[in-house]
Amino acid sequence: MEHHPDLLTDPRSLRQSYLDEIQSFIRQVKRGCLQHNIDYVQLSTDKNLGIVLSSYLSRRLSRRAR
């Protein structure tokens, strides 16, 4: 959009399409992870990565111990 300053758009009308595309992409990533036996964990960037990673690894370790 930055390269086309004369192009008029309505951001509100683009929102749903954008959200649909993001959800489609996430589904593809999840499917790919599942096919390759890779854990998929979605998290918000406002979360502390160290805490989230520690929690994830702890849960994963407890699943393996069973």
C-alpha positions in Angstrom: 0.0 0.0 0.0 2.9 2.4 0.7 4.1 2.0 -2.8 0.7 3.1 -4.3 -0.2 6.4 -2.6 -2.9 7.1 -5.1 -4.8 3.8 -4.3 -7.8 4.5 -2.2 -8.9 1.8 0.3 -11.2 1.4 3.2 -9.3 -0.4 6.0 -12.5 -1.5 7.7 -13.6 -3.3 4.6 -10.2 -5.1 4.3 -10.3 -6.2 8.0 -12.4 -9.4 7.6 -10.5 -10.5 4.5 -7.2 -10.0 6.3 -8.4 -12.0 9.4 -9.7 -14.8 7.1 -6.3 -15.0 5.4 -4.5 -15.1 8.7 -6.7 -17.9 10.0 -6.2 -19.8 6.8 -2.4 -19.4 7.2 -2.5 -20.6 10.8 -4.5 -23.7 9.9 -1.9 -24.5 7.2 0.9 -24.1 9.7 -0.9 -26.3 12.3 -1.5 -29.0 9.7 2.1 -29.0 8.6 3.3 -29.2 12.2 0.9 -32.1 12.9 2.1 -34.0 9.8 5.7 -33.7 10.9 5.0 -34.4 14.6 5.9 -30.8 15.6 4.3 -29.1 18.6 2.4 -25.9 17.7 2.0 -23.3 20.4 0.4 -20.0 19.6 1.2 -17.2 22.0 0.9 -13.5 22.1 4.0 -11.3 21.7 3.3 -9.5 24.9 4.0 -12.7 26.9 7.4 -13.2 28.5 9.1 -15.8 26.2 11.2 -17.3 29.0 8.1 -18.0 31.2 6.1 -19.4 28.3 8.9 -21.6 27.1 9.6 -22.9 30.6 6.0 -23.7 31.1 5.7 -25.4 27.7 8.9 -27.5 28.2 7.7 -28.5 31.7 4.3 -29.7 30.3 6.1 -31.5 27.4 8.5 -33.2 29.8 5.6 -34.4 32.0 3.8 -35.8 29.0 6.9 -37.8 28.0 7.3 -39.2 31.5 3.9 -41.0 31.3 
